[in-house]
Amino acid sequence: MILEAAVLPVIPARVAEFEAAFAEAQTLIAGMPGYRGHELQRCLETPGRYLLLVRWDSVADHEEGFRRSPAYQEWKRLLHHFYQPFPLVEHFTLACGGFAANA
């Protein structure tokens, strides 16, 4: 499994619109082959900065499967106009385990 990570620099005056559009757009990736889950985190220190984490079975599931699909065209239509500048997207693999949080 790999982790896609993207810091999303959303225009601060448009964060409410972005979050509404993301709520719609997230359904597009959820049905893609190789998709395992995602989360969108809002930065506490910087208004308009978000962290998108998506778990995929492989980089190919993201790069070839999702990004070459009609669903990605809709994703772009819904979200890409909110970014300034356009985000860098990278893929990660687990290097070391973590500790579970206390409940």
N, C-alpha and C positions, 0 to 999 in steps of 0.2 A: 504494500500500500504506500502511496505517496501523498504528500500534503502540498497543495497549491496555496501559496500565500501572496496576497496583494494588499499593499497599503493604498487605500482609495482616497485621494485628495478631492473631496467634494466641495464645491463652491459653498462657503458657509451660509449664505443667504438662501440656499436651496436644499438644506438638509431635510426638511420635512417632506418636500417633494421627492427627494431621493429615497428616503425610507419607504414612502408609499410605493414608489416604482419598484424598489427592491423586493417588497413583499409580494408583488406580482411576478417579478422576474425569477425569484428563487424556485418557483414551481417548474421552470424550464430546465434547470439542471437536475432537479430531483428525479426525473424520469430517464436520465441518460444512462446508457450502459457503462458500467464501471464506477458510477457515482456511489459514494458511501456515506456522505453527510457533509454538512457545512455549518458555519456560524459567521455572523457579521457582528463585529465588536466596534463600539463607538469609543473613540479616544477621550479620556477625561481631561487631558492637558491642552489639546489642540482642537478647537472647534472645526468641524468639517472633515476631520481625519477619521477614517474607518479602517479596520483590518478585516479582510475577508479570508477565511480559511476554508478550503474545500478538500475533502478526502476523496481520492480516486484510487482505483485498483492500479492504474499505471499512468505515466505521462501521456502515452498514446490515447488513453481514454479521454483525457482532457484536450490535448492538442489536435488530434486527428478526429476523434469521435465528436466531441462537443463543438469545437471551434469550426469544424467543417459542416456542421448541421444547420438546417433551417432554424432550429431553436436558438442558435447563437446569433443569427441575424436579428431575431426578435429581442434577445438579450441586449445587443448593441443599440437597437432602437430605443429600448426602455431606459438604458443606463448611461451610455457613453457620453452624452451631452452634459452630464453633471460633473465630470472630472476636469480639474485644472491644476497641474498638467495631467497627462494621461498616466495611469499607474504602471509600475513595473510589476510583472507577475513572474514568480519563481516557483520552482518545485523542490521539495525537501523530502528526505528519507530519514527515518529514525536512526540516530547515532547512539543514543543512550536512553534508558528508561527513566521514568519520573516517579515521583511519590504521589500516592493518592491523597487527596485532601480529606481532613477529618470531617465527618458528617455532623 
